[in-house]
Amino acid sequence: MALKELKTIFNWDDFSAVAAKVTKTGILGVTDRTELMSLLMEVGAIGRVVGDSEKYKEGIFEYMVPHKLIFSDRDIFCIHPVFSEYFCCGRSLS
């Protein structure tokens, strides 16, 4: 799966490159990168980076808030640790 190409911390451009490959595989209900991002956010696989600690990037995930998590092309995103193990995502350089 192309999600393995993502780093654990990534931006919209990184995601767009991977999403182009994933949407070609024909996931039901997903026709573009925005729909794919929404799907992955809804299941808690991807969140938005909101801060840094000494050791970690801090992210917020849709299951943590009482509403849909809003995102934009200027955001920095993160893969939830459980999903990064599952998808064997690459380590982030940042």
LUMZALO-32871 format. One line per field, with one value per residue: residue number from 1; residue in one letter; x, y, z of N, C-alpha, C, O in turn. Coordinates in nm, 3 decimals. Layout:
N
pos <- (NUM;...)
code <- (A;...)
n_x <- (X;...)
n_y <- (Y;...)
n_z <- (Z;...)
ca_x <- (X;...)
ca_y <- (Y;...)
ca_z <- (Z;...)
c_x <- (X;...)
c_y <- (Y;...)
c_z <- (Z;...)
o_x <- (X;...)
o_y <- (Y;...)
o_z <- (Z;...)
% end
This chain:
94
pos <- (1;2;3;4;5;6;7;8;9;10;11;12;13;14;15;16;17;18;19;20;21;22;23;24;25;26;27;28;29;30;31;32;33;34;35;36;37;38;39;40;41;42;43;44;45;46;47;48;49;50;51;52;53;54;55;56;57;58;59;60;61;62;63;64;65;66;67;68;69;70;71;72;73;74;75;76;77;78;79;80;81;82;83;84;85;86;87;88;89;90;91;92;93;94)
code <- (M;A;L;K;E;L;K;T;I;F;N;W;D;D;F;S;A;V;A;A;K;V;T;K;T;G;I;L;G;V;T;D;R;T;E;L;M;S;L;L;M;E;V;G;A;I;G;R;V;V;G;D;S;E;K;Y;K;E;G;I;F;E;Y;M;V;P;H;K;L;I;F;S;D;R;D;I;F;C;I;H;P;V;F;S;E;Y;F;C;C;G;R;S;L;S)
n_x <- (0.084;0.049;0.057;0.267;0.473;0.462;0.602;0.611;0.547;0.416;0.346;0.090;0.164;0.333;0.142;-0.030;0.116;0.124;-0.149;-0.241;-0.160;-0.295;-0.570;-0.605;-0.626;-0.884;-1.057;-1.358;-1.582;-1.386;-1.241;-1.059;-0.778;-0.865;-1.095;-0.977;-0.804;-0.997;-1.128;-0.919;-0.872;-1.117;-1.116;-0.915;-0.651;-0.489;-0.382;-0.369;-0.081;-0.020;0.160;0.477;0.669;0.944;1.029;0.845;0.622;0.315;-0.011;-0.351;-0.644;-0.935;-1.111;-1.074;-1.206;-1.526;-1.631;-1.594;-1.258;-1.093;-0.899;-0.627;-0.439;-0.210;-0.145;0.045;0.074;0.020;0.081;-0.102;0.049;-0.024;-0.121;0.102;0.273;0.127;0.109;0.373;0.514;0.755;1.020;1.009;1.203;1.201)
n_y <- (-0.118;0.225;0.402;0.337;0.484;0.730;0.953;0.964;1.218;1.465;1.679;1.848;1.830;1.605;1.414;1.434;1.323;1.053;1.000;1.016;0.774;0.592;0.650;0.562;0.291;0.230;0.267;0.232;0.499;0.691;0.932;1.132;1.319;1.474;1.342;1.101;1.186;1.276;1.033;0.884;1.048;1.028;0.763;0.777;0.743;0.941;1.256;1.603;1.797;1.977;2.081;2.071;1.863;1.801;1.557;1.453;1.504;1.668;1.566;1.611;1.426;1.317;1.166;1.275;1.511;1.681;1.715;1.728;1.706;1.977;2.054;2.193;2.283;2.391;2.276;2.060;1.715;1.406;1.059;0.834;0.660;0.384;0.320;0.381;0.178;-0.037;0.025;0.038;0.281;0.521;0.668;0.998;1.277;1.510)
n_z <- (0.000;-0.071;0.141;0.301;0.209;0.327;0.566;0.927;1.011;0.809;0.523;0.325;0.055;0.053;0.121;-0.097;-0.309;-0.236;-0.210;-0.471;-0.579;-0.414;-0.452;-0.710;-0.683;-0.633;-0.395;-0.234;-0.243;-0.232;-0.416;-0.448;-0.309;-0.090;0.001;0.073;0.279;0.463;0.520;0.643;0.861;0.995;1.087;1.266;1.193;1.091;1.208;1.306;1.349;1.641;1.815;1.992;2.205;2.428;2.338;2.152;1.868;1.898;1.843;1.728;1.709;1.530;1.689;1.934;1.961;1.972;1.718;1.358;1.249;1.129;0.843;0.651;0.355;0.454;0.689;0.909;0.929;1.112;1.162;1.350;1.620;1.648;1.394;1.240;1.305;1.199;0.923;0.867;0.835;0.722;0.913;1.039;0.943;1.075)
ca_x <- (0.000;0.128;0.071;0.399;0.567;0.453;0.675;0.515;0.509;0.417;0.264;-0.012;0.230;0.373;0.021;-0.084;0.191;0.079;-0.293;-0.260;-0.144;-0.398;-0.703;-0.610;-0.655;-1.028;-1.120;-1.499;-1.616;-1.271;-1.203;-0.951;-0.696;-0.941;-1.179;-0.889;-0.762;-1.113;-1.147;-0.812;-0.894;-1.235;-1.082;-0.811;-0.518;-0.414;-0.422;-0.302;0.020;-0.058;0.266;0.597;0.724;1.088;1.057;0.746;0.528;0.184;-0.116;-0.491;-0.713;-1.079;-1.181;-1.047;-1.287;-1.668;-1.670;-1.497;-1.130;-1.076;-0.761;-0.601;-0.315;-0.098;-0.122;0.139;-0.005;0.092;0.016;-0.116;0.150;-0.077;-0.129;0.236;0.323;0.053;0.145;0.520;0.551;0.892;1.047;1.017;1.333;1.186)
ca_y <- (0.000;0.347;0.475;0.306;0.585;0.850;0.964;0.977;1.359;1.499;1.793;1.821;1.790;1.466;1.333;1.437;1.226;0.919;0.989;0.992;0.630;0.519;0.666;0.483;0.151;0.213;0.256;0.270;0.628;0.782;0.965;1.231;1.325;1.529;1.234;1.004;1.247;1.273;0.894;0.848;1.124;0.974;0.637;0.807;0.707;1.064;1.373;1.728;1.835;2.102;2.130;1.990;1.850;1.778;1.430;1.414;1.596;1.648;1.569;1.601;1.332;1.345;1.102;1.353;1.633;1.651;1.759;1.687;1.775;2.059;2.058;2.274;2.246;2.451;2.199;1.948;1.601;1.297;0.928;0.782;0.555;0.249;0.302;0.383;0.041;-0.123;0.055;0.041;0.409;0.563;0.764;1.137;1.339;1.630)
ca_z <- (0.000;-0.087;0.268;0.356;0.160;0.410;0.693;1.036;1.007;0.667;0.484;0.224;-0.069;0.072;0.118;-0.234;-0.391;-0.197;-0.236;-0.615;-0.599;-0.339;-0.513;-0.833;-0.652;-0.631;-0.264;-0.243;-0.185;-0.229;-0.553;-0.451;-0.187;0.022;0.053;0.139;0.406;0.552;0.562;0.736;0.985;1.062;1.156;1.364;1.144;1.067;1.285;1.274;1.448;1.708;1.902;2.015;2.339;2.415;2.273;2.053;1.807;1.958;1.743;1.768;1.621;1.526;1.800;2.055;1.960;1.950;1.584;1.255;1.254;1.010;0.798;0.532;0.287;0.527;0.811;0.918;0.973;1.174;1.162;1.486;1.641;1.621;1.249;1.181;1.321;1.107;0.784;0.859;0.776;0.743;1.021;0.999;0.963;1.159)
c_x <- (0.089;0.143;0.205;0.503;0.564;0.548;0.571;0.466;0.522;0.330;0.169;0.051;0.278;0.252;-0.035;-0.015;0.146;-0.068;-0.322;-0.250;-0.257;-0.534;-0.716;-0.645;-0.805;-1.089;-1.261;-1.525;-1.503;-1.226;-1.091;-0.882;-0.772;-1.031;-1.095;-0.842;-0.877;-1.137;-1.044;-0.822;-1.011;-1.204;-0.969;-0.670;-0.429;-0.472;-0.343;-0.203;-0.019;0.051;0.382;0.621;0.873;1.118;0.966;0.680;0.394;0.077;-0.253;-0.560;-0.863;-1.154;-1.164;-1.137;-1.433;-1.720;-1.569;-1.370;-1.111;-0.927;-0.749;-0.468;-0.192;-0.062;-0.008;0.061;0.084;0.011;0.013;-0.017;0.100;-0.080;0.009;0.302;0.258;0.096;0.295;0.570;0.695;0.905;1.058;1.156;1.323;1.152)
c_y <- (0.124;0.426;0.447;0.410;0.713;0.841;0.980;1.121;1.403;1.621;1.752;1.774;1.644;1.373;1.325;1.335;1.084;0.899;0.961;0.842;0.551;0.531;0.591;0.337;0.125;0.186;0.310;0.403;0.728;0.807;1.068;1.237;1.380;1.424;1.129;1.059;1.242;1.133;0.855;0.925;1.066;0.845;0.656;0.773;0.829;1.176;1.494;1.760;1.970;2.156;2.032;1.978;1.827;1.656;1.399;1.532;1.566;1.664;1.564;1.515;1.352;1.282;1.179;1.477;1.598;1.691;1.704;1.770;1.848;2.061;2.145;2.230;2.308;2.373;2.098;1.834;1.494;1.168;0.879;0.668;0.413;0.222;0.305;0.246;-0.051;-0.102;0.056;0.169;0.445;0.661;0.904;1.191;1.460;1.596)
c_z <- (0.000;0.042;0.334;0.314;0.242;0.529;0.803;1.053;0.862;0.641;0.371;0.092;-0.062;0.058;-0.024;-0.324;-0.363;-0.233;-0.384;-0.646;-0.534;-0.407;-0.644;-0.808;-0.638;-0.494;-0.275;-0.172;-0.181;-0.372;-0.561;-0.315;-0.067;0.084;0.126;0.274;0.506;0.607;0.668;0.867;1.064;1.138;1.257;1.321;1.127;1.152;1.240;1.386;1.506;1.799;1.911;2.165;2.322;2.331;2.154;1.984;1.872;1.851;1.805;1.662;1.634;1.642;1.932;2.067;1.928;1.810;1.484;1.271;1.122;0.972;0.676;0.471;0.354;0.653;0.796;0.983;1.037;1.163;1.306;1.504;1.614;1.472;1.185;1.195;1.217;0.963;0.762;0.793;0.811;0.858;0.963;1.027;1.054;1.301)
o_x <- (0.193;0.233;0.250;0.608;0.654;0.571;0.455;0.357;0.626;0.250;0.167;-0.004;0.264;0.259;-0.082;-0.080;0.131;-0.106;-0.417;-0.324;-0.308;-0.606;-0.827;-0.688;-0.847;-1.165;-1.281;-1.494;-1.521;-1.178;-1.034;-0.922;-0.748;-1.041;-1.137;-0.840;-0.856;-1.165;-1.079;-0.785;-1.004;-1.262;-0.932;-0.579;-0.308;-0.593;-0.262;-0.237;-0.047;0.037;0.384;0.595;0.923;1.219;1.007;0.683;0.363;0.075;-0.271;-0.537;-0.912;-1.251;-1.232;-1.142;-1.459;-1.841;-1.470;-1.375;-1.112;-0.841;-0.847;-0.395;-0.079;0.040;0.029;-0.011;0.206;-0.112;0.115;0.001;0.175;-0.046;0.031;0.378;0.326;0.118;0.340;0.656;0.748;0.809;1.109;1.220;1.424;1.136)
o_y <- (0.126;0.510;0.527;0.421;0.797;0.733;1.007;1.144;1.382;1.660;1.637;1.687;1.569;1.269;1.219;1.268;1.003;0.792;0.890;0.790;0.455;0.431;0.559;0.266;0.009;0.090;0.423;0.418;0.840;0.717;1.090;1.171;1.337;1.416;1.076;0.985;1.209;1.116;0.798;0.873;1.056;0.822;0.562;0.773;0.822;1.189;1.487;1.751;2.065;2.265;1.927;2.071;1.834;1.651;1.327;1.645;1.450;1.763;1.519;1.530;1.398;1.339;1.149;1.540;1.496;1.699;1.641;1.889;1.787;2.068;2.170;2.151;2.278;2.401;2.059;1.855;1.493;1.171;0.882;0.586;0.331;0.112;0.238;0.204;-0.133;-0.198;0.074;0.166;0.405;0.728;0.925;1.153;1.507;1.686)
o_z <- (0.065;0.051;0.416;0.376;0.230;0.584;0.774;1.104;0.799;0.725;0.328;0.026;-0.158;-0.007;-0.066;-0.404;-0.454;-0.280;-0.416;-0.729;-0.592;-0.417;-0.686;-0.899;-0.633;-0.478;-0.320;-0.054;-0.131;-0.441;-0.668;-0.220;0.046;0.207;0.229;0.372;0.623;0.725;0.771;0.973;1.187;1.244;1.327;1.403;1.147;1.166;1.148;1.504;1.433;1.854;1.847;2.241;2.209;2.261;2.063;2.034;1.899;1.778;1.918;1.542;1.737;1.690;2.030;2.172;1.864;1.789;1.522;1.301;1.015;1.060;0.605;0.530;0.313;0.716;0.686;1.081;1.018;1.155;1.375;1.414;1.562;1.428;1.084;1.108;1.155;0.889;0.649;0.705;0.915;0.895;0.853;1.125;1.106;1.384)
% end
